Structures are given as structure tokens and as C-alpha cells.
């Protein structure tokens, strides 16, 4: 009987110790949570300002079609202040623009970037002939605007699907977009597919596309 009472007391003691330990753990977790919340609230204005700085840097890169650099700055902005909706919007825009540069036109309008808008006007101009469209594509390639150069080259192929110069410059513009523009591996693969499409329409493949 004495041993049984001793065993019960030991169990009660162990149970009390476990409860005490659990209480201390929960107490410290609560304290840590309160401290983190307080730090978050206190530093919010600072983080918001820093987030705006990263957003501005991202916009500068996006203005230049340096997509990966822009995306990194937007991600930093969101890490510091997750409610930065403009950073999230522009991050999504940059990722889309890697594959379809035309989505940047409205962005440039909001930014009042006339020089960029003029390039869009040039790329989207309705040519009189496929040859004129190819001429525009060539000029855009020479201006290092490889993504935009795809647009008139594609127009040339739509005007005349057998016009090989159209396919040639479509392929060159796509090739340079994959090689010389800051884009993700997924976007590179998309442009590589377009190069393959262009080559399939050429009887004689130019050295640059081989």
C-alpha cells in the first residue's frame, strides 16, 4: 500500500513537472510572438520606405527590359513589405513581358516613356509590303530591341507565309531574344521554339540560325 501511494505521488510529480515545462514553453512562445509583432509594427514605416526604394529600382530595370534584375528588386520590395501591391503587379508584368513584350506598352504609357512608346509604334506599324515589315524588324534588331523586332517579322510572315526573309528575321529576332535579353529559362525555351519554327520555313538556313 505504501509503495502504491509512493508510485501515485511520483506520477503526480512527473505530471506537474511536464505541465510546468509546457507552461514555460507556451509562455516563452507567447512572449516571442508579442516581441516579433511589436518589432513588425515599429519597423513597418521603415520597411515600407525601403520597399518603395526597391520598387523604384525594379521599375528602372523594367524600363530597360532587364527582366530578371527587375524581378529581383520587386521580390525584395515584397519581402520587406508584402502589401506593396504595385511591386506585386509589376513583378507579374515583368514575368509576362519576358515572353510577350507587348504587355509593357500600357506600363510605358503610365511611365510617360515616349522613347519606348515610339519603338512600340514602329514595331506595330502596318506595312505596305512584307519587305517593309522586314526592314522595320532589321532596324529594331540593330537597335538591340530584339523582342520588338519579332512583331514586324511575324507580320511579314502573316502577309506572305512563303516570304523567306520574313521567317529569317523572325528567327534572328527570336534567337537574339533568347541569347541577349535578361529572361528566365522558360522564356528562353519559348524563343528557341520560335527559332525552330522559323527554320522549318526556310529552304536554306542562314549561318546565324544554324
Secondary structure, 3 states (H helix, E strand, C coil): CHHHHHHHHHHHHHHHHHHHHHHHHHHHHHHHHHHHHHHHHHHHHHHHHHHHHHHHHHHHHHHCCCHHHHHHHHHHHHHHCCCCHHHHHHHHHHHHHCCCHHHHHHHHHHHCCHHHHHHHHHHHCCCCCHHHHHHHHHHHHHCCCHHHHHHHHHHHHHHCCCCHHHHHHHHHHHHHHHHHCCCCHHHHHHHHHHHHHHHHCCCCCCHHHC
